[in-house]
Amino acid sequence: MTPLPRTDTDADADKDADAGTDKGAGTGTGTRTAPAPDPAPGERTDAPAPPPPHRFPRTALLTTGLALALLAGCLLSAGLGAYRIPLGDVLGSLLHHLHLGGAELDRVGESVLWNVRLPRVVLALLVGSSLGCAGALMQGVFGNPLAEPGVIGISSGAAVGAVGAIALGLGFLGMWTVPACAFATGLLTVLVVYALSRSGGRTEVVTLILTGIAVNAFAGALIGLFLFFADNAQVSQITFWQLGSLSGAVWPKVLAVLPCAVAGLAVAPCYARKLDLLALGERPARHLGVDVERLRVVLILVVALLTAAAVAVAGVISFVGLLVPHLLRMAAGPGHRFLIPGSALGGALVLVVADLAARTVAQPAELPLGVLTALFGSPFFFWLLRRTRRKQGGWA
């Protein structure tokens, strides 16, 4: 059969159909009279994939959880003790002093809360956050997971300065004498440890630990020498530094440590990105514009400032700077943008809870805070050593 010839009308109709299809499918400006058919199996389409479901960042969850736990710990620590204050009364007194309502407690309750409990809670916040932040910085600066102010001797070195100032009766700076001496000897100690541990342009974990053991032993000998020449009153104060405690917390001590802690905690997060680059190695960090030696010197000063301030008012409290950053690193990864402020929050939480336990576990006696943290921190440190050795396949 002979096909019929196509007319101009038929051609125009085909063009209109093709144009309508292109407009509807391409630009979306044309009018479509019918929905597009489903693509055949295996047919390629240009439609974008649906966006993934929004997930709340893990770091934000951890930060919120730490902040809420720290708030709860502070309120419990302010209310619990030999003289119990109900939580509602604690909140009421705080709101009353902030002129936000609430009600004032009786004379005994106000005195206990504002002259005994709250200075201790605030001091625990400052000391714990300083030690936690210092531990995170030390691990980032030295590029190994076992660096911590207490382990490498900076805490003991700072204690030597404080104990020496007490034993020798120094007072040339008034209430700042002990913190200044602790800062100077703590800085000197960490510089000596860093210099002795560095070989061939790098710092090894084993050398760092062994050097820290030697420095801790030497610092202990100096503290024993000061004890030998000190009188009874000075011996009792020196014992405070050796055991670590917040029992002497008063507002003047809080004000003495506040500037050092605030300055160190404010400066530390500014170097989070450079520490992340340093984690890639010294040579890649230099190629990316990081002055490695200058970075280390600045952060060593910050670590010495934070640790010396903590030791000056609370004595030697070990393992907080080692335990807290590792737990957060295992939970949220090694990024310092979260790790530094998170370690400060975690350290404050650990010390507030530890101080509450030290005051309440053996009432009416009080356990030394440094002893309590060492009892829980030492098994963790031993586990960490074995875990690191197993991952590296041995130290040799």
C-alpha positions as CSV (number, residue, x, y, z in Angstrom):
1,M,0.0,0.0,0.0
2,T,1.3,3.4,-0.9
3,P,1.7,5.7,2.1
4,L,-0.2,8.9,2.1
5,P,1.9,12.1,1.6
6,R,2.5,14.3,4.7
7,T,1.0,17.7,4.6
8,D,2.2,20.9,6.1
9,T,-0.5,20.6,8.8
10,D,0.9,17.3,9.9
11,A,4.5,18.7,10.1
12,D,3.4,21.7,12.1
13,A,1.6,19.4,14.5
14,D,4.7,17.3,15.0
15,K,6.8,20.4,15.7
16,D,4.3,21.7,18.2
17,A,4.3,18.3,20.0
18,D,8.2,18.2,20.1
19,A,8.3,21.8,21.4
20,G,5.8,21.1,24.1
21,T,7.7,18.1,25.2
22,D,11.0,20.1,25.4
23,K,9.5,22.9,27.3
24,G,7.9,20.8,29.8
25,A,10.9,18.6,30.4
26,G,13.8,21.0,30.1
27,T,13.0,24.5,31.4
28,G,9.8,23.8,33.2
29,T,8.3,27.1,31.8
30,G,6.0,25.3,29.4
31,T,2.6,23.8,30.3
32,R,2.4,20.1,30.5
33,T,-0.9,18.5,29.9
34,A,-0.1,15.1,31.3
35,P,2.4,13.7,33.8
36,A,5.6,12.3,32.5
37,P,5.7,8.5,32.4
38,D,7.9,6.6,34.8
39,P,11.4,5.8,33.5
40,A,12.0,2.3,32.3
41,P,14.3,0.1,34.3
42,G,18.0,1.0,33.8
43,E,17.0,4.3,32.1
44,R,19.2,7.3,33.2
45,T,17.5,10.3,34.6
46,D,18.9,13.8,35.4
47,A,16.7,14.3,38.5
48,P,18.9,15.2,41.6
49,A,19.0,12.8,44.5
50,P,17.1,13.7,47.6
51,P,19.3,15.4,50.3
52,P,20.5,13.2,53.2
53,P,18.5,13.5,56.4
54,H,19.9,16.1,58.8
55,R,21.9,14.7,61.6
56,F,22.8,16.6,64.8
57,P,26.6,16.8,65.1
58,R,28.2,14.4,67.6
59,T,30.4,17.2,69.0
60,A,27.3,19.4,69.6
61,L,25.6,16.5,71.5
62,L,28.8,15.9,73.6
63,T,29.1,19.6,74.4
64,T,25.5,19.9,75.4
65,G,25.8,16.8,77.5
66,L,29.0,17.9,79.2
67,A,27.5,21.4,80.0
68,L,24.3,19.9,81.5
69,A,26.3,17.4,83.5
70,L,28.6,20.1,84.7
71,L,25.7,22.3,85.8
72,A,24.1,19.4,87.6
73,G,27.4,18.5,89.3
74,C,27.9,22.1,90.5
75,L,24.5,22.3,92.0
76,L,24.9,19.0,93.8
77,S,28.3,19.9,95.0
78,A,26.9,23.2,96.4
79,G,24.2,21.4,98.3
80,L,25.7,18.2,99.5
81,G,28.0,17.8,102.5
82,A,28.1,17.8,106.2
83,Y,25.5,20.6,106.2
84,R,22.9,19.7,103.5
85,I,21.2,22.5,101.6
86,P,18.2,21.5,99.4
87,L,18.6,22.0,95.7
88,G,15.7,24.4,95.6
89,D,17.3,26.5,98.4
90,V,20.6,26.7,96.5
91,L,18.8,27.9,93.3
92,G,16.8,30.3,95.3
93,S,19.8,31.9,97.0
94,L,21.7,32.1,93.6
95,L,18.7,33.9,92.0
96,H,18.3,36.2,95.0
97,H,22.0,37.3,94.8
98,L,21.5,37.8,91.0
99,H,18.4,39.9,91.7
100,L,16.3,37.5,89.7
101,G,13.9,36.6,92.5
102,G,14.4,33.7,94.8
103,A,14.8,33.9,98.6
104,E,17.8,34.3,100.9
105,L,18.7,31.4,103.2
106,D,19.1,31.6,107.0
107,R,22.4,32.9,108.4
108,V,24.1,29.5,108.7
109,G,22.9,28.4,105.2
110,E,24.1,31.6,103.5
111,S,27.5,31.4,105.2
112,V,28.0,27.7,104.3
113,L,26.9,28.2,100.7
114,W,28.7,31.5,99.9
115,N,31.8,31.2,102.1
116,V,32.5,27.5,101.9
117,R,30.7,25.6,99.1
118,L,30.7,28.1,96.2
119,P,34.3,29.1,96.4
120,R,35.2,25.4,96.3
121,V,32.9,24.7,93.4
122,V,34.3,27.7,91.4
123,L,37.9,26.7,92.2
124,A,37.2,23.1,91.1
125,L,35.9,24.5,87.8
126,L,39.0,26.6,87.2
127,V,41.5,23.9,88.2
128,G,39.7,21.1,86.3
129,S,39.3,23.1,83.1
130,S,42.9,24.3,83.3
131,L,44.3,20.8,83.7
132,G,42.0,19.3,81.0
133,C,42.9,22.0,78.5
134,A,46.6,21.7,79.4
135,G,46.5,18.0,78.7
136,A,44.8,18.4,75.3
137,L,47.4,21.0,74.4
138,M,50.3,18.9,75.5
139,Q,49.2,15.9,73.5
140,G,48.8,18.2,70.4
141,V,52.1,20.0,70.8
142,F,54.2,16.8,71.4
143,G,52.2,14.8,68.9
144,N,51.7,11.7,71.1
145,P,48.8,10.5,73.2
146,L,50.8,10.1,76.5
147,A,51.8,13.7,77.0
148,E,50.2,15.2,80.1
149,P,51.5,17.9,82.5
150,G,51.7,15.5,85.4
151,V,53.3,12.6,83.5
152,I,56.2,14.7,82.0
153,G,56.9,16.5,85.3
154,I,55.4,19.9,84.9
155,S,53.0,19.5,87.8
156,S,55.8,18.3,90.1
157,G,58.1,21.1,88.8
158,A,55.4,23.7,89.6
159,A,54.9,22.2,93.0
160,V,58.6,22.6,93.7
161,G,58.3,26.3,93.1
162,A,55.2,26.6,95.3
163,V,56.7,24.4,98.1
164,G,60.0,26.3,98.0
165,A,58.2,29.6,98.3
166,I,56.4,28.3,101.4
167,A,59.4,26.7,103.0
168,L,61.6,29.7,102.4
169,G,58.9,32.1,103.6
170,L,59.0,34.2,100.4
171,G,56.5,37.0,100.0
172,F,57.9,39.5,97.6
173,L,54.7,39.5,95.5
174,G,52.2,39.1,98.3
175,M,49.4,36.7,97.4
176,W,50.9,36.3,93.9
177,T,54.3,34.9,95.2
178,V,53.3,31.3,95.3
179,P,51.6,31.3,91.8
180,A,54.6,33.2,90.3
181,C,57.1,30.8,91.7
182,A,55.0,27.8,90.5
183,F,54.7,29.4,87.1
184,A,58.5,29.9,86.8
185,T,59.5,26.4,87.9
186,G,56.7,24.8,85.9
187,L,57.9,26.6,82.7
188,L,61.5,25.6,83.4
189,T,60.5,22.0,84.0
190,V,58.6,21.6,80.8
191,L,61.3,23.3,78.8
192,V,63.9,20.9,80.2
193,V,61.7,17.8,79.6
194,Y,61.1,19.0,76.0
195,A,64.7,19.6,75.3
196,L,65.9,16.3,76.8
197,S,63.1,14.3,75.0
198,R,63.8,15.8,71.5
199,S,66.2,13.9,69.3
200,G,66.7,14.0,65.6
201,G,64.0,16.6,65.2
202,R,61.2,14.6,66.9
203,T,59.9,13.7,70.3
204,E,59.3,10.0,71.0
205,V,56.7,8.7,73.4
206,V,59.0,6.4,75.3
207,T,61.7,9.0,75.7
208,L,59.1,11.6,76.9
209,I,57.8,9.2,79.5
210,L,61.2,8.2,80.8
211,T,62.3,11.8,81.0
212,G,59.2,12.7,82.8
213,I,59.8,9.9,85.3
214,A,63.3,11.2,86.0
215,V,62.1,14.8,86.4
216,N,59.3,13.6,88.7
217,A,61.9,11.8,90.9
218,F,64.1,14.8,91.0
219,A,61.2,17.1,91.9
220,G,60.2,14.7,94.6
221,A,63.7,14.8,96.0
222,L,63.6,18.6,96.1
223,I,60.2,18.6,97.9
224,G,61.7,16.1,100.4
225,L,64.6,18.5,101.0
226,F,62.3,21.4,101.6
227,L,60.3,19.2,104.1
228,F,63.5,18.4,106.0
229,F,64.3,22.1,106.6
230,A,60.7,23.3,107.1
231,D,59.0,23.8,110.5
232,N,55.7,22.1,111.5
233,A,53.5,24.8,110.1
234,Q,55.3,24.8,106.8
235,V,55.3,21.0,106.7
236,S,51.5,20.9,106.9
237,Q,51.2,23.4,104.0
238,I,53.7,21.4,101.9
239,T,51.7,18.2,102.6
240,F,48.8,20.0,101.0
241,W,50.7,20.3,97.8
242,Q,51.8,16.7,97.8
243,L,48.3,15.3,98.2
244,G,46.3,17.9,96.4
245,S,43.1,19.3,97.9
246,L,40.5,22.1,97.5
247,S,39.8,22.2,101.3
248,G,41.4,25.7,101.6
249,A,39.2,27.2,98.9
250,V,38.3,30.8,99.6
251,W,37.4,33.7,97.3
252,P,40.9,35.3,97.4
253,K,42.4,32.1,96.1
254,V,39.7,32.0,93.4
255,L,40.6,35.5,92.4
256,A,44.3,34.7,92.4
257,V,44.0,31.8,89.9
258,L,41.2,33.4,87.8
259,P,43.4,35.6,85.6
260,C,45.8,32.9,84.7
261,A,43.1,30.3,84.0
262,V,40.9,32.7,81.9
263,A,43.9,33.9,79.9
264,G,45.1,30.4,79.1
265,L,41.6,29.1,78.3
266,A,40.9,32.1,76.0
267,V,44.2,31.7,74.1
268,A,44.2,27.9,73.6
269,P,41.3,27.5,71.2
270,C,42.9,30.1,68.8
271,Y,45.5,27.5,67.9
272,A,43.1,24.6,67.2
273,R,43.6,24.7,63.4
274,K,47.4,24.9,63.7
275,L,47.4,21.9,66.0
276,D,45.3,20.0,63.5
277,L,47.8,20.8,60.8
278,L,50.7,19.8,63.1
279,A,49.0,16.4,63.6
280,L,49.8,15.8,59.9
281,G,53.5,16.0,60.7
282,E,56.1,18.7,61.1
283,R,57.1,18.9,57.4
284,P,53.5,19.0,56.0
285,A,52.6,21.6,58.7
286,R,55.6,23.8,57.6
287,H,54.6,23.5,54.0
288,L,51.1,24.7,55.0
289,G,52.5,27.8,56.7
290,V,52.8,26.7,60.3
291,D,55.8,27.9,62.2
292,V,56.2,24.8,64.3
293,E,58.8,25.9,66.7
294,R,57.0,29.2,67.5
295,L,53.7,27.3,67.9
296,R,55.3,24.9,70.4
297,V,56.9,27.7,72.4
298,V,53.7,29.6,72.7
299,L,51.6,26.6,73.6
300,I,54.2,25.5,76.1
301,L,53.9,28.9,77.8
302,V,50.1,28.5,77.8
303,V,50.4,25.0,79.3
304,A,52.8,26.2,82.0
305,L,50.4,29.1,82.8
306,L,47.4,26.8,83.2
307,T,49.2,24.1,85.1
308,A,51.1,26.5,87.4
309,A,47.9,28.3,88.2
310,A,46.2,25.0,89.1
311,V,49.1,23.7,91.2
312,A,49.5,27.0,93.0
313,V,46.0,26.7,94.6
314,A,45.2,23.0,94.6
315,G,48.5,21.1,94.7
316,V,49.4,18.2,92.5
317,I,46.3,16.6,90.9
318,S,47.4,14.1,88.4
319,F,45.8,12.2,85.4
320,V,43.0,14.7,84.8
321,G,44.8,16.1,81.7
322,L,45.5,12.6,80.5
323,L,42.2,10.9,81.0
324,V,39.8,13.6,79.8
325,P,41.3,14.3,76.3
326,H,41.6,10.6,75.5
327,L,37.9,9.9,76.4
328,L,36.8,12.8,74.2
329,R,39.1,11.8,71.4
330,M,37.7,8.3,71.3
331,A,34.2,9.7,71.4
332,A,34.4,12.6,68.8
333,G,37.7,12.2,67.0
334,P,41.0,14.1,67.1
335,G,39.9,17.5,65.9
336,H,41.2,20.2,68.3
337,R,38.4,22.6,67.5
338,F,36.2,20.5,69.8
339,L,38.9,18.7,71.8
340,I,40.3,21.8,73.5
341,P,37.1,23.4,74.8
342,G,35.6,19.9,75.3
343,S,38.6,18.9,77.5
344,A,38.2,22.1,79.5
345,L,34.5,21.2,80.1
346,G,35.4,17.5,80.8
347,G,38.2,18.4,83.2
348,A,35.9,20.8,85.1
349,L,33.3,18.1,85.4
350,V,35.7,15.4,86.5
351,L,37.2,17.6,89.3
352,V,33.8,18.9,90.5
353,V,32.6,15.3,90.8
354,A,35.9,14.0,92.3
355,D,35.8,16.8,94.9
356,L,32.2,16.0,95.8
357,A,33.2,12.3,96.3
358,A,36.3,13.3,98.3
359,R,34.1,15.3,100.7
360,T,31.2,12.8,101.0
361,V,32.5,9.3,100.6
362,A,34.3,9.1,104.0
363,Q,32.4,11.7,106.1
364,P,33.3,13.3,108.4
365,A,36.8,12.8,107.1
366,E,37.9,14.2,103.7
367,L,39.9,12.2,101.2
368,P,42.8,14.0,99.4
369,L,41.7,15.0,96.0
370,G,45.0,14.1,94.3
371,V,45.0,10.7,95.8
372,L,41.5,10.0,94.6
373,T,42.2,11.1,91.0
374,A,45.4,9.0,91.0
375,L,43.5,5.9,92.2
376,F,41.2,6.1,89.2
377,G,43.7,7.6,86.7
378,S,46.5,5.0,87.2
379,P,44.5,2.0,85.9
380,F,43.4,4.1,82.9
381,F,47.0,5.1,82.2
382,F,48.1,1.4,82.4
383,W,45.4,0.4,79.9
384,L,46.4,3.2,77.6
385,L,50.0,2.1,77.6
386,R,49.1,-1.5,76.7
387,R,46.7,-0.3,74.0
388,T,49.3,2.0,72.4
389,R,51.9,-0.7,72.5
390,R,49.5,-3.3,71.0
391,K,48.6,-0.9,68.1
392,Q,52.2,-0.1,67.4
393,G,53.3,-3.7,67.6
394,G,55.8,-3.1,70.4
395,W,58.1,-0.3,71.3
396,A,61.2,-1.5,69.3
